[in-house]
């Protein structure tokens, strides 16, 4: 009996079989009604009237836009990163890095090796900013690396990773005819005596008498 009831329901389920009194509808009407019931979203760009089932989100401003206005330039994104903004950010980052830079090593290569007496005159030199001093120190270090020569035959065979660039000079008391500053590269693990022997030979400094105490002075470099 139950099977007969199910069969009767199936037979009379169509519109024509049970003489349905509702207005007739076709397949096209069903599709139209289904589309109308679908949630359509409108593009948030002010001049756009398009609607889509699925909008695209801008990563910068989190706005919902159609495919035609998904780019930041097309929907005039308020957080658009222009070339001017990028240049300004790089300039500000460079200033911050220069202020936070540890200038101990830079001052060591930027300071003159020979003491120069200040010129007596009425004109006063303008104070140099910390950023200008740091830039000058970097240039001095770069020039020393570019023009550095090997400190002897042994140094010429050193690899780039094992080189240590220094600037050597001799005081006028030891050799008045040689007061120039010369950049050289030595081994990172060379003993100090080996470097001094090369400097003595290069600047033609006479060896001190036997038993003479040689004193080395290192200036305190302000931070």
ABEGO torsion letter per residue (X at the ends): XAAAAAAAAAAAABAAAAGBABBBBBAAAAAAAAAAABBBBBBABAABABBBABBBBBAAAGBBBBAAAABAAAAGBAABBBAAAAAAAAAAAAAAAAAABBAAAAAAAABBABBBBBBBBABBBBBBBAAAAAAAAAAAAAAAAAABBBBEAAAAABBAAABBBBBBBBBAAABAABABBBBBBBBAABBAAAAAAAAAAAAGBBBBBBGBBBBBBBBBBBX
